[in-house]
Amino acid sequence: MQLSVIILNYNVRYFLELCVLSVQKAVQNLDAEIIVIDNNSSDDSCAMMKQRFQNIKLIENNDNFGFPKGNNIAVAAAKGEYICILNPDTVVAEDTFEKVLAFAKSKTELGIVGCKLIDGTGNFLLESKRGIPTPWVAITKIFGLYKIFPNISSFNKYYAQHLDENQTGKVDILVGAFMVMKRDLYNELGGFDENCFMYSDDIDLSYRSLQKGKSNYYFHETTVIHYKGESTVRDKNYIKHFRKAMQFFYNKHFRKSIVFDFVMKCGSFIFSVVKKNQQKNRIFSIDETILFTKGSSSTFASSVDIIYSRFDDFRINSTISCEIIFDTTCFTYKEIISFMEKSKSVTVTFKNFLPSSNVVIGSNHANDIGQVLNLSKLE
């Protein structure tokens, strides 16, 4: 078997459904399996999987074991030569895995491959590619020095700014939302470190891959939506967990420093204040709702302002804010992702309509909780 796609779920039923639908299309031409492992969700994620995706392997944990252990359990059941660790709040293009596997097979001493990630508004996610967060590199991130001196190597390592977002190349650290590697390498590394509950597990795995003499790569030729937010709320608890996670990584791989711990606490406070102000200044008012569909039978077609059947017909009007909704049964995920990248704007937000569950889902910002609008409840 070529590929095992591992999707660890926790209470994101509708995002999981969208993710699995996109993955199913992306593995049609491959000898592949999809494994969904659920960390004891309290929603109806497992019931949905059993009803809608009976041919997909579902592992139900009786507790929330966290990201590392959950994925380790799933990989132990995997059969693919390659594995993909994939977040449930992602959407892949139809050719994502074919492109990534072709690239992976062309490399010797392959470590981990990541790809270009965008958020729910079509904007590039900087964490798609990163450097080793040594204490100094972490400081440049916390205090925003990478923005002030983007072309100076001493300051631009955190987000691997030696590579443009549209440039493939070697990087140190990849994000756990999308990681492709050989299953043998994953097992050789011992998988994710289960002593870390979340947030630094992908950094740690990427770093240990480098320590084995492997090369990690950022691959820009395919784009994946990572909504974020739905399973990772950017609040004070996130800040606390993130700080603990980074301290775990430093204590494991670098010398413990009281000074650095103090700087991290100061940086975390600044980070939380900035995020809070960003949320206050964010505007979600919508002047116009646009539906892209190729049929007039969509459940809520009568409630939108404009209906388009072709992406070429749309032009951004910067004087008004609009929300674009895609009927996912009428367009490929690759077409939707490409349109989002090309049409991204501060005045535009995007959502996906899932007729199978009669919901509209998406996210207006990388730091927001994903939105789920259940149309059945409005009828």
Disulfide bonds with the S-S distance in Angstrom:
none
